[in-house]
Structure formats: structure tokens, C-alpha cells
Amino acid sequence: MNYAGHATPGRPSGSAQYFETRLRTAGPLELTVILYDVLLDALGRASDAARGSRIEERVKATNRAIAALTELRCALDHERGGELARSLDRLYAYAITRATGSGAGAVVSEIDGLHKLFSPLREAWATAAEAQAAPSAALSAGEPGRAALAGLRA
């Protein structure tokens, strides 16, 4: 099974299909939340693997966390984001350095520290995404379609 959840090549599982649909239909803020979800899941897996001395699993999970952090860095709009984008860029770079440094020693406290650091940020992005989605859902309440169906998934 690969990181996207595919059980066999070319045949995505149900959860992989849901994830792919979520990616295709997400706006920029929700995509950020998805990246944070991937990051936090990977950090949790890396921590569990480090506790169990499962080196290969820890390395794979840490690499996935670093990939999510890299994507978050690449998504920053430095022109429009100003100081916030610069601060997030420094934070993501710092986290990549810490995650990379936790590889050899499998320091659980380093990995857990990153999880603790990014959990409230994920919640903040999720709140922003929900706030952005709420007005558009209210405007199209009389129309069947994507906005109306969004409420059914919650």
C-alpha cells in the first residue's frame, strides 16, 4: 500500500478515492488544512515508530512529514502574504531542520514537539477554511450542488 492509500496499483481503495476527490474539490485554504493533516498524521506515525524502535517506519513517516512541510513552504505567497508568509517560511524551515535532525537519534521528544507546535496551527487554518466556506454555502442554499452537499459530509 502506498502513501495515497492504494491497495493495488491502479485500483484505489475507498479512502484513497475520497482523499483524491477531496483534493480535486478543495479550495486553497482547505488544501492547506489537508497538508497539515498529512503532516500531523506523519508526525504521529513517526513518533509511534520511534517509540517502538521501528526505524524504517520512522524514516518513511519523517520523510512524509518533511514532504508536507516542503509543500507548505512552496505554497506560500510571499508577495501577498508579507510578514506572515515570511514567518511561516521560517517556521517550516525550522521544522524541516528539526525533523531531519530527529532521524538519526529517533528523538521522540523532537517529533512530539513538532506535533504539538503544528496542531494549533492546523486548527487555525481549519477555522479559516470553515469561515470562508460558510458565506458561499449560505449564498447557494437554494441551489442543489456542491455547496449544498458539503453540509451532508460534515
N, C-alpha and C positions, 0 to 999 in steps of 0.2 A: 504494500500500500504506500503510495507516495504522499507528499505533504498536502496535496489538494484533496486527498481522501479517495482517490481512485482505487477500487478493489482490483481491477484488472485493466491492462492497457486498453484505452478506447471505450471502456464501459464505466462511466462514473456512477458512484453509489448515490443513494438518495440525498445524503447530506452534502455530497460534492455538488450535485445538481442544484440544491438550494443555495449553496455558497456561490456558485457561478452565477445564478440568477440574481442573487443579492448584489454581486459585484457589477453586473451589467446595468442594474436599475438604480444604483446608489448615486447620490449627488456627492459633491466634493467633501462636505462635512461627514457624511456617513462613510465615505471611503476612508477618511481619517480614523473614524471610530473602528472600522474593520481592521485597519493596520494596528491600532492599539490592542484590539482583541487578539490578533495574531501574536503581537509582541508579548502580551501578558500570558497567553497560553504557552508560548515557547519558554518564557522565563520560569513558569511554574513547572513545566516538564524538565527543564534543565536543573532546577532545584531538587526535584524528586529524584532524578537520575544521579545527581551528585551525592545526595544522602545515601543512596543505595549502591554507590561506587560502580555505577554503570557508565563507564567512560564514553563508549560510542554513542549512547543515547544522549548524554550530556552535551557532547560535542555537536551532534546534529541539532539539538534544541537550541544551543547557544548560537550556532550559525544561523538558524532561522530567526532568532531574536535580532541578530546583527543585520540580517537582510531587511527585517521590518523597520529597524531604526534607519537604515540607509534609504529605504523608500520614503520614510517620513522626512528625512533631510532633503531628498530630491524634490519633494512636493512643495517645499517652502517657496513662497513668492516673496523674495527679498525686496522688490520694488514696492509692492502694495503692503507688505507686512511690516516694514520698517523695523523698529527696535524689537518688537515681539518675534518676528522671523529670525532676527539675529540671535536673540536669546534662546529660542528653540533650537536653532542650529548648534549653538554651543552646548546645550543640554544633550542633544542627540549625539554629538561628537564625544562628549564626556562619557555617555552611557556605552557607546561602542568601545571606547578605551577600557572601561571597567569590565564589560562583558568579555572582551578579548583577554584581559588580564586574569579573569577568573578561570580561564580554560585549563591552564597547566595545574594549578593548585586545587581546582574544583572547590573554591571557597564558597560555601553555601550562603554565608552572610553577604557576600558581594551580590550574588544573584538575587537573594531575597530583598536586599536593599534597593536594587533596580525595580523589582516588582512593586515595592512599597512606594517608590518615587513616582512611577508611572500610573498607578491605579487611580489616584485622584485626577490626574490629567485626562485619563480616559473618560471619567465621569463628567468632567467639564466639557469635553468635546461632544459627548452624547447629549448633554443638556442643550448645547448649542444646536446640534443637529435636530433635536426634537422641536426646539423653539422655531427653527427655520421651517420645518415641515408643517407645523401646526397652522400657520396662516394659509398656506396653499391648500391644505386639506379642507379648511373651513370654506374657502372660496369655491371649491368644486364639490361641495357636499351634495348638490343636486345632480351631479353628473356621475354615472357609473364609470368605473375605470380604475386606473392605478391608485389615485388618491383615496378613493372610497375603499378599495380593497386593502390599503395599507393598515387601516384600523382593524381589519379582521385578523391580521397576523400577530397583532400585539397580545 
